[in-house]
Amino acid sequence: PTPVPTMPMSLRINAKDLAVELDLRTTLLDALRNHLGLTGSKKGCDHGQCGACTVLVEGRRINSCLTLAAMHEGDEITTVEGLAEGDRLHPVQAAFVARDGFQCGYCTPGQICSAVGMLGEARAGWPSHASADVAAASVALSDAEIRERMSGNICRCAAYPNIVAAIRDAAEEA
């Protein structure tokens, strides 16, 4: 059999530079889970439809199953493992715990990373389809606005009311 071509690369994940040798076709999700031991991000559908694999790249949320690891050399990648500061949970993580924003927990890392990215988008004034005024300088995060912005993250247990409440709490704290 012909050997699979690999390439050494350096990925900056959770504020650490990590060296890894990967097949050029390796997705960012598979690099995180299978090569770097960061198993917080989950493989749900492997088609970018469920959001379980959501991570932050340069502060923006992406589906890590749809991008190649090699495309992100030099980018700041944050996974759910990198959100807390020591024993202090990120405000979104703390809100998910306080509001019981999960049941089985499979989608939770993706939900949390997506919520962190979404809150940044709202603070920056990015409108969504649910925004009443797309030209407004800031976005009021109503329940409908939160649901629209989180629509790329699916929870098969249907913990949505608690997820929305957790995100609302985290937004108010920020």
C-alpha positions, 0 to 999 in steps of 0.5 A: 500500500502507498503511504499516506502523505503527512505534513508537520504542522503547528496548531495554536489551541487553547493558547498553547502551540501544539506540534502534530503530523497529520494527513493533509485531509484530516479535519480539524475535529479529527485532529483535535479528538484523535491526535491531540486528545481534546475530546470535548468537541463531539462528532455528531453528524460529520456533515456540519448540520448538528453543531456538536463539533463547534469550536472558535477560530479567531473568536468566530464559531465554526463547525470543525468537522467541515474544515481541514486542520492544515487550513488553521496553522497560525489561527487561535483555536479555542475548544470547550476545554480552553474556555475556563480559566483554571478552576473558574468556569467561563460565564457561559459554562457557569450559566449552563450548569446553573440553568441545567442547560443540558441533559445527555451532554453530548451537544453541550460543548458545541452549544457552549462554544457556539454561545460564546461566539454568538454573544460576541457577534451580538456585542459587535452588532451583527444582525440575524434573521430575527433582528428587528432592526438590522441597522441597530448598533447593538442587538437585544437578545430576546429569546427569539433572537437567541434561538435564531442565532443558536439554530445551527446547534441541535439538542436531541434531548430538547433542552432548549428552554434551559439553553436559552435561559443559560445564554440569556443569563450569560449575556446579562452578566457580560 
